[in-house]
Amino acid sequence: MAVAAVYLGTFMATLAISIVTVALPAIQAGLSTDLAGLQWVVGSYALCLSAFMLSAGPIGDRYGRKRAWLGGVALFVTGSAICAAAPSLAVLIAGCALQGIAGALVIPGALSILTQAFPDPGERAHVIGGWSSFSGISLIVGPMLGGLLVDNIGWQSIFLINLPVGAAALVLGMAGIRESADPDHAALDPAGQLLSVVFLGALTYALISAGNAGWGAPVVMAALAVAVVALVLFILAEMRTARPVLPVDLFRDRAFASVNFASFILGFAGYSSLFLFSLFLQKAQGWSATQAGWRMAPVFAAMALFASLFGRLARAHGLRRLMILGYVLLGGSMLAMVLFTSHTSYLAIAPLFALLGIGMGLAVPSTGAAAMEAAPRERTGTASATMNALRQGGMTIGIALLGTVMGARAIASMSDTLAGSGVADAAALAGSAVRRHAMPAGLDMAPDAFRELLTSAFAQGFSFATAIAGICGLIAALALAIAVRGRRAAPAAAAMDEA
């Protein structure tokens, strides 16, 4: 019952990430918002998830992992109900933010509960593989189910799915999960918790606002300055606090540091790709929400398959080898997507989507298992929260930065084409067209020609964003390979010294 509860809770929290992506164009039309508004719908969940995750681990360690996890599930159901009834963009963003706060308790709490329940490394790898598999299943179901609901009922219906799933997780969790806590090792760092929220919030605001206001706008520069100051103060606070929310001492271990860097890149390049794929398939290639959901399925199907096989593969080939391979496939497949255009056949798109899914199916469980292996058992809650916070923080920054980069590149491409055709005020017209995905007043162009120009611009923006993501994925693979080599060299050097 404990495993079933944890899997269902993970399914619910992960479903919220994938199901909303295919609903973005419908939300944009229904609430009359722009690209920045869509970034906030997805980004508010990711922001609160990452910002409060550092606090979630210590809460579980101090007050009880079962109690904290069950509270997170109940709060997630409440946030989902608010989203489903949202009459405006502001209320929807608030509901997504509440979901993110709840997810901060549910996602890392799941890994910590499984680690406490299964001290044997082999059994732990098996159940963590199943946990990752459920994440993959929710990612598969999310876009396909979300597309059907959006096209046939409305975008509000995608949030109602979490209510019965959350209720089942609560019942099973109350009955099956054993309470565990390590209050003596829990962090007590309110200053660090507050500064981490301020840093991520200010940085996300700056990155999203830059899409409309420009990088040199006073509001963007001010937000970046706040983020920098908050980051510096956060690092200083963590170095001076006896029990910080960010375990600075654990980062002295090269393996722990490299795994957590890779976890950040996993969120930045892998998880944020869902946002990019939805916009590419619907805005650049013109598919409906249902069609886009089915076309994203190879990513999640491959991810679920390889995550479910992870325990067996890890015993046969080794954890670290699979982890490095996962990031190589992630980076390589994203780089290859640079070649996608608005007219690229799905027969060329599907294999790269599947390759990305294989990479993430290997990277997600291996990164989680490696992080738990590198941390002391009594600090698994804090270590799990750190790893997940960095991954979700990477997704938050990825959605904000890559979304802004995609929009900026699309605007530049369309502006150049309009200017070359002699259109006056080409930059302003292109900006309005890309942000609103509609022909702006003052642009005299045939509808078919405008549609072709707009889809081509979105495809170029997508290519630029995936190039950045792909390079980051390969950098993570290189960092892990260097760390593994260093770890192998250290025992050999020690043996030589002893001899």
C-alpha positions, 0 to 999 in steps of 0.5 A: 500500500505504501508503494502504491500510494507513493506511485499514485502521488507521483503520478498526480504531481507529474501529470500536472506538468504534462497535461497542462502543456497541450492545453496552453493554446486553449488557455491562451485563447480562453483567457486572452493572454500572451506567450508570457502568460503561458510561461507563467501558467507552467512556470508558477507551478515549476517555480513554487515546486523548486523554490519550496522543495528545499524546505520540504525535505527538512519538514519531512525529516523534522515532523515526519515524512508520512505526515508531510507527504500526506499534507502535500497530497491534500494541498495538491488536490485543493490547488487542482480544484482552484485551477479547475474553477479559475475564472481568470489568468490570475486565479489560474496562476495562483492555483498552479502555484499552490499545486507547486507548493504541494508538489514540493512535499509530494515529489521529494517525499516519495523518494525519501519514503522509498529510501527509508522503506527499502534499505537494501540497494537492489530493492531500492533500485527496483522500487525507484525504477518503478517510481520513475516508471509511474512518472513516465506513465503520467507523462504519456497519459497527460498529453493524450488525455489532456488533448481529448479533454481540451478538444471535447470539454474544455481546458478547465477539465484537465485539472479535475483528473487529480481529484480522484487520484489524490483521494486514492493516494491519501487513503493508501498512504494513511494505511500503508506508509510508516512514519519516520523522522530524524529531527536531529538532522533536519535543517533549521534555516528560515533565512535560507528558505526565504532567500531561495524563494526570493532568488528563484522568484526574481530570476524567473520574473526577469527571464519571462519579463525579458520576452516582452520588455527586453533584456535592458528594461529597468524592471528586468534589470531590477529583478536580475539585481534582486536575484543576484543579491538574494543568491549571494546572501543565500550562499553566505547564509548556508555556509554559516548555518549549522543545519542549512536547507542546502547541504553545503558540506555534501557538495564537497563530495565530487560525486554528489556535486556532479549528480546534482549539477546533472539534475539541474540540467535534466530539468533545464533541458529535459523537463522544460522540453514539454513546453517547447514541444507543445508550442512547436507541434501546435503553433509551428505545425498546426496540430490540434491539442489531441493530435499534439498529445498523441505525437508527443507520446514517443517521448513518454512511452520510451521514458516509461519503458526504460525507467521500468527496466532500469533496475535490471539494466543497472545490475547488468551495466552499472548505475553510472554508465547508464546515467552518462548514456542517458545525458548523452542521448538527451543532449544529442537528440535535442541538438538533432531537433535543430533541423525541425521545420514547420513542414518536417514530417512526423516520421522524422520527428518521432524517432528523435522524440523516442531517443529523448525519451530513452535518455530521460528514462535512463537519466531520471532514475539513475540520477535519483539513485546516485544522489541517494547513494552519495548521501548519508542515510539519515539525511536522505530527506535533505539530499532528495529535496536538494536533488529534486529542487535543483531539477525543478529549478532547472525546469523553472529556469528552462521554461522561462529562459528557453521560452523567452529565447524561442519567442525572441528568435521567432520575433526576429525571424518574422521581423526580418521577413516583414522588413525585407518585404517593405513592411513599416514597423516590422518589429512591433508587428512581428512581436504582436503576432508571435506573442498573441499568435494572431494577425495584428492590426495594421498588417495587410497580408493574406491569411494563408501567407501570414499563417505560413510566416508565423509557423515558420517563425515559431519553428526557427524559435524552437530550433534555437531553443533546442540547440541551447538545451542540447548543448547543456545536456552534453555538458552534463554528460561530460561533467558526470564522466569526469566525476566518475573517472575521478572517483575511480582514480581516488581509490587507486591513488590511495592504494598506491600510497598505502603500498 
